[in-house]
Amino acid sequence: MPPSHRVVIAVFPDVDLLDVTGPAEVFALANRQTRGGARYEVRLAGPAAGEVRTSAGVRLLADLSFDEVGPRVDTLLVPGAVDLTEAGPVARVDQSVVAWVRATAPHARRVASVCVGAHVLAAAGLLDGRTATTHWSTAAQLAADHPAVTVDPDPIFVRTDRGRLWTGAGISACLDLALALVAEDRGEDVALAVARQLVMYLRRQGGQSQFSVPLSRPATSRRDIDELRLWIADHLDADLSAGALAARMCLSERHFARVFKKETGASPAAYVEAARVEAARRLLETTDVPLDEVARESGLGSVETLHRALRRTLATTPAAYRRRFRAKAA
């Protein structure tokens, strides 16, 4: 049997269900995609072993009590819970969970929070002097409660402490965070294969905004348009002019442009540029390849076009973007 990569996910009353099951599913799919090497062994740990009621009313079973976890933890994953008030959601911070995280974190190779789980890490003192993110709705609370933490409510996830400490944004961003952990462990190809199994159009990187991700559009009413969107993402260096895409769809260019705009809310040219900018951002965030290679691989063609596209869509330059977000991953 191959060795195991032990992932321990904290669970407690009213924990957000997706914060637990989303990452667990990503790790399970990663196991299916790889043969040999360390496999993910996911265990749920709670104040006591046994049944735990989540915020969705669905019950989970904790495999272990906190006291039974022991020191052998590769990845410690801390989800969150919220209380709904008239003023909006307030992150719940259970001091028994905080105490266990504070005691367990020094023995873990990697610690990550999901959504408002960042409040637990902060209360445990793990985020002092560091940049962190959380769900946008509780970012102000995190900043007010923990002034020693630099709270950035925009990114999908933030990686600090030489890759040992991760904080993630809310809800579906748990999938992006878990995929990033898989990419670090198994490589980008495995993470991409898992994203495809999850039918995710794009595996979003940490520097991307929680709000302004151009490709996070819902499925359309036409399967052929959805298939075309997937094809575009896989062929960014191809001829993606409206004429070429219309020919691929066996439609006139005028009719294709009208249908595409109706289904996606964007013109073909705007959609393609958004896809290419997203690819350029991933390369700038995760690699040190020269700008001409970034331009070529993202389909933007030239460094000049890369500069123009980033200035127009992000009001920044490729070098400035890389300094900001590549530094967070360093």
Stockholm file with secondary structure:
# STOCKHOLM 1.0

chainA/1-330         MPPSHRVVIAVFPDVDLLDVTGPAEVFALANRQTRGGARYEVRLAGPAAGEVRTSAGVRLLADLSFDEVGPRVDTLLVPGAVDLTEAGPVARVDQSVVAWVRATAPHARRVASVCVGAHVLAAAGLLDGRTATTHWSTAAQLAADHPAVTVDPDPIFVRTDRGRLWTGAGISACLDLALALVAEDRGEDVALAVARQLVMYLRRQGGQSQFSVPLSRPATSRRDIDELRLWIADHLDADLSAGALAARMCLSERHFARVFKKETGASPAAYVEAARVEAARRLLETTDVPLDEVARESGLGSVETLHRALRRTLATTPAAYRRRFRAKAA
#=GR chainA/1-330 SS CCCEEEEEEECCTTCCHHHHHHHHHHHHHHHHHCCSSCEEEEEEEESSSEEEECTTSCEEEESEEGGGSCSCEEEEEECCCEEEETTEEEECCCHHHHHHHHHHGGGEEEEEECGGGHHHHHHTTSSTTSEECCCGGGHHHHHHHCTTSEECSSBSEEEEGGGTEEEECSTTHHHHHHHHHHHHHHCHHHHHHHHHHTTCSCCCCTTSBSSCCTTCCCCCSCHHHHHHHHHHHHCTTSCCCHHHHHHHHTSCHHHHHHHHHHHHSSCHHHHHHHHHHHHHHHHHHHCCCCHHHHHHHHTCCSHHHHHHHHHHHHSSCHHHHHHHHHHHHC
#=GC SS_cons         CCCEEEEEEECCTTCCHHHHHHHHHHHHHHHHHCCSSCEEEEEEEESSSEEEECTTSCEEEESEEGGGSCSCEEEEEECCCEEEETTEEEECCCHHHHHHHHHHGGGEEEEEECGGGHHHHHHTTSSTTSEECCCGGGHHHHHHHCTTSEECSSBSEEEEGGGTEEEECSTTHHHHHHHHHHHHHHCHHHHHHHHHHTTCSCCCCTTSBSSCCTTCCCCCSCHHHHHHHHHHHHCTTSCCCHHHHHHHHTSCHHHHHHHHHHHHSSCHHHHHHHHHHHHHHHHHHHCCCCHHHHHHHHTCCSHHHHHHHHHHHHSSCHHHHHHHHHHHHC
//
